[in-house]
């Protein structure tokens, strides 16, 4: 486990380490992945089953995810911008790859997401089900 700065916030190197771990975990899922820095402590990651990096809601061409990871917000955030899955279980695998990387720094990042997922059963969305099974993370969920 990486040590945290005294104030409990991940430093720029720790954000980069986590972003790189997410990148590698998504690559292990046989996805096309890009990792882009927007300066110290701010990373964006795209992953897709298509080399065209298609990641958008309602897409019927490819599965994928896009996210940002930064310590520039208070608290530091991992923001899941979009996720789309055409194959059963692929969404859970992509999210699992992220969770695995976050375990290196438990509690360092709050996870923010826009929940566009359909209600799956019991009047809850796919994301609500994921959130309820991972209370170890701090979540901010916006529903559209």
Order of alpha helices (4+ residues) and beta strands (2+ residues): alpha-beta-beta-beta-beta-alpha-beta-beta-beta-alpha-beta
